[in-house]
Amino acid sequence: MIFSRTSRGSFLSLVFLSLSGTVLFTGCFNPIDGSPINIPPIVIVGDSSGSTQGSPSPSPSPSPSSTPTEPTQKIDALLFNGKGVWADEVASLKNILSSHGASFQEVTSDELDRMSLDELSQFKMLIFPGGGGSTQANSLGADTHARLRAVVQERGVSYIGFCAGAFIAVAPAPEAGKDVSYGLGIVDGPILDYYYLENQGKLISMTLESFADGTKRDLVWYGGPVTPNASGGVVAKYPNGDPAITQIWSGKGFVMLSAIHPAAPQRIRDLYGLRDSDGLDYDLTWKLLDSTMNQRPLQAF
């Protein structure tokens, strides 16, 4: 199915400026009208009570540019596990965080709506997984959207989004007192385009991304976007040269946007007959999480 797109526009001005249970179609959703990519429903998305897991890791000494302005951050990550998330990816992210001793708390949509700005400021980073972008964003109130923007842009909390989580992070800045036109608007900019495979009717595929450090990785693409073409901020590129992972600053907050799914489990490869030349990518997932959490930019184009 082919969806209409918006133009990506330039993100040069953004670069390194001081950056329950329902059956869900997996993969990322159309950011314009919320319609799903036509992939068979294979997971049940839960909206269960949040819980804290893992053990705290030592807090790094922040650089002056990344020092938050409000309460000292105590928990490594706030993991969104609300409506519209891809359950497979959430499970993988939880395992990866736990295996590296990172402390985290899961929150449902309702729980996130009830959190204050000060409560959000206790975390080093916010994690939004893949799934249905429109469903995720629409499950949260306009006031929550505003608080999420404020905690990143004003309080200096980091944000990492995978696929749908990347889609909903970027939107034109709203007028004062109004909500964004789409998503959360963590980063001010035009709504992201899909990668070209979506226009060719592809649903899911392995794609060989090139990284700025000279390495290449075979990664799962599941209807993801083209991330912002930020000069000096593109961590990885798709085979056609479009940005696949971008790191930028949004106000005081560090933002990592990954169009692809390094946390995708083996069962997804098996289910769709994907041939992965270099195996699971949980090490890369942690590399992205660790970079975001500690606001330490990776090598970039």
C-alpha positions in Angstrom: 0.0 0.0 0.0 1.4 3.4 -0.9 0.8 6.4 1.4 1.2 10.1 0.7 4.3 11.7 2.1 5.4 15.1 3.3 8.7 16.6 2.2 11.5 16.1 4.6 13.0 19.6 4.3 16.3 20.7 5.9 17.3 19.9 9.5 20.5 21.9 9.4 19.1 24.4 11.8 18.6 21.5 14.3 22.0 20.1 14.3 23.8 20.1 17.6 22.1 23.2 18.8 22.2 23.5 22.6 18.4 18.6 20.4 -6.3 -3.2 27.7 -4.9 -5.6 25.4 -5.7 -5.2 21.7 -4.4 -6.9 18.7 -2.0 -4.6 16.8 -0.6 -4.7 13.3 3.2 -4.7 13.9 5.6 -2.4 12.2 5.2 1.4 12.0 2.1 3.3 11.1 1.4 6.0 8.5 2.3 9.3 10.3 -0.2 11.2 8.2 -3.5 9.4 8.7 -2.6 6.6 11.1 -3.5 3.7 8.8 -1.4 0.6 9.4 1.0 -1.1 7.1 -0.6 -4.3 6.0 1.3 -6.8 8.1 -0.6 -9.7 9.7 -1.4 -9.2 13.4 1.0 -11.4 15.3 1.3 -9.8 18.8 -0.9 -8.7 21.6 -0.1 -5.3 22.9 -0.5 -5.0 26.7 -1.2 -1.9 28.7 -0.2 -3.4 32.0 1.0 -1.7 35.2 4.5 -0.3 35.0 7.3 -1.7 37.1 10.9 -0.9 37.9 13.5 -3.5 36.9 17.2 -3.8 36.7 19.7 -2.2 39.1 20.9 1.4 39.1 24.2 2.1 37.4 26.6 4.9 38.4 25.6 8.2 37.0 28.2 9.7 34.6 29.6 13.2 35.2 27.6 15.3 32.8 29.2 17.8 30.5 28.2 21.5 31.0 26.0 21.3 27.9 24.0 18.3 29.1 23.5 19.3 32.8 19.8 19.2 33.6 18.3 22.4 35.0 15.9 20.5 37.4 16.0 17.5 39.8 19.0 15.2 39.7 18.2 12.2 37.5 18.1 8.9 39.4 16.7 6.3 37.0 18.4 5.4 33.8 15.3 5.0 31.6 11.6 5.5 31.3 10.3 2.8 28.9 6.9 3.5 27.3 4.8 0.3 27.3 1.4 1.9 26.6 -1.1 1.6 23.7 0.3 1.0 20.3 3.7 -0.4 21.2 5.3 -3.4 19.5 5.4 -6.0 22.3 8.3 -7.9 20.8 10.5 -4.9 20.8 9.5 -3.9 24.3 10.5 -7.3 25.6 13.9 -7.1 23.9 14.5 -3.6 25.2 13.7 -4.7 28.7 16.1 -7.7 28.4 18.9 -5.5 27.0 18.5 -2.9 29.7 18.5 -5.5 32.4 21.5 -7.4 31.0 23.6 -4.2 31.2 22.5 -3.3 34.7 20.5 -0.3 33.7 17.6 0.8 35.9 14.3 1.5 34.2 10.6 1.9 34.8 7.8 0.9 32.4 4.8 3.2 32.1 1.4 2.7 30.4 -0.3 5.5 28.6 -2.5 6.4 31.5 0.5 6.3 33.9 2.5 8.6 31.7 -0.5 11.0 31.5 -0.4 11.3 35.3 3.3 12.0 35.6 4.4 15.6 36.3 7.3 17.4 34.8 9.4 16.9 37.9 8.6 13.2 37.9 9.7 12.9 34.3 12.9 14.8 35.1 14.1 11.9 37.4 15.0 9.9 34.3 18.1 10.1 32.2 16.2 9.1 29.0 12.8 8.3 27.5 12.4 5.3 25.3 9.6 5.0 22.8 9.6 1.7 20.9 8.2 0.8 17.5 4.6 0.0 16.8 1.7 2.3 15.8 3.0 5.8 16.0 -0.4 7.5 15.8 -1.8 5.1 18.4 1.0 5.8 20.8 0.8 9.5 20.4 -3.0 9.7 20.5 -3.1 7.6 23.6 -1.5 10.5 25.5 -3.1 13.9 26.2 -2.0 17.2 24.7 -0.6 18.2 28.2 1.5 15.1 28.2 2.9 15.9 24.8 3.8 19.3 26.1 5.5 17.9 29.2 7.5 15.4 27.1 8.8 18.3 24.9 9.6 20.4 28.0 11.4 17.6 29.8 13.7 17.1 26.8 14.1 20.6 25.5 14.1 22.4 28.9 15.2 19.9 31.5 17.8 18.1 29.3 16.4 14.5 29.5 17.4 12.4 26.5 15.0 10.7 24.1 15.4 7.6 21.9 12.8 6.4 19.5 12.8 3.3 17.3 10.8 3.4 14.1 7.3 4.6 15.3 9.2 6.2 18.2 11.3 8.1 15.7 8.3 9.1 13.6 6.4 10.7 16.5 9.4 12.5 17.8 9.5 14.9 14.9 6.8 17.5 14.1 6.6 21.2 13.4 6.6 23.2 16.6 3.1 24.1 17.7 1.8 27.6 18.3 1.9 28.7 21.9 -0.7 26.9 24.0 -1.6 24.4 21.2 -0.7 20.8 20.6 1.5 19.5 17.8 -0.2 18.5 14.5 1.2 15.0 14.8 3.0 12.9 17.4 4.9 14.3 20.3 7.1 17.0 18.6 10.2 16.3 20.7 12.2 17.7 17.7 10.9 20.6 15.7 10.8 19.8 12.0 8.7 18.5 9.2 7.1 15.1 9.6 9.4 12.3 8.5 9.0 10.4 5.2 8.9 6.6 4.9 12.0 4.9 3.4 11.5 4.2 -0.3 10.9 0.4 0.2 7.4 1.3 1.6 6.5 2.9 -1.8 7.5 -0.3 -3.5 5.1 -2.3 -1.4 7.7 -3.8 0.9 6.4 -4.6 4.4 9.6 -5.8 6.1 13.1 -6.4 5.0 16.7 -6.7 6.0 18.7 -3.6 5.1 22.5 -3.2 5.1 23.2 0.0 6.9 26.5 1.8 6.7 27.8 3.5 9.9 30.0 6.5 10.2 32.6 4.4 12.0 33.1 2.4 8.8 31.2 -0.7 9.8 28.1 -2.2 8.2 25.2 -4.0 9.8 22.3 -6.0 8.4 19.3 -4.6 10.2 15.5 -5.1 10.3 13.5 -2.4 8.5 9.8 -2.6 9.4 8.1 0.3 7.7 10.4 2.9 9.2 11.2 6.5 8.2 14.0 8.4 6.8 15.5 10.2 9.8 16.6 13.8 9.7 19.5 14.6 7.4 21.5 16.5 10.0 25.0 17.4 8.9 27.4 15.9 11.4 24.5 13.9 13.1 23.8 11.0 10.8 25.0 7.8 12.6 24.0 5.3 9.9 22.7 5.4 6.3 20.4 3.1 4.4 21.8 1.3 1.4 20.6 4.2 -0.9 22.3 6.8 1.3 19.3 8.1 3.1 19.7 8.6 6.9 18.6 5.6 9.0 19.8 6.7 12.4 20.3 10.3 13.4 21.5 12.0 16.7 20.7 15.6 17.3 20.2 18.1 20.2 16.7 19.4 20.8 17.1 22.3 23.2 19.1 20.9 26.2 18.1 17.3 25.4 20.0 14.7 23.3 17.8 12.8 20.8 18.5 9.5 19.0 16.2 8.6 16.2 16.5 5.0 14.8 14.4 4.1 11.7 15.4 0.5 11.9 15.0 -2.2 14.6 18.3 -3.4 16.1 16.3 -4.9 19.0 14.1 -7.1 16.7 14.2 -10.7 18.1 15.0 -13.8 16.0 11.4 -14.9 15.9 10.6 -11.9 13.6 13.3 -13.0 11.2 12.0 -16.6 11.3 8.4 -15.5 10.9 9.1 -13.5 7.7 11.9 -15.7 6.3 14.4 -12.9 6.6 18.1 -13.8 6.0 20.3 -11.9 8.3 24.0 -12.0 7.3 25.4 -11.0 10.7 22.9 -12.1 13.4 21.1 -10.3 16.2 21.9 -6.7 16.9 21.4 -6.4 20.6 24.9 -5.0 21.0 24.1 -2.2 18.7 20.8 -1.6 20.5 22.8 -1.1 23.8 25.3 1.1 22.0 22.5 3.5 20.9 20.8 3.3 24.4 24.1 4.0 26.2 25.0 6.9 23.9 21.5 8.4 24.5 21.4 7.9 28.2 24.8 9.4 28.8 24.5 12.1 26.1 27.7 10.9 24.4 27.3 11.4 20.6 28.5 8.5 18.4 30.7 9.0 15.3 28.5 10.5 12.6 28.6 11.6 9.0 
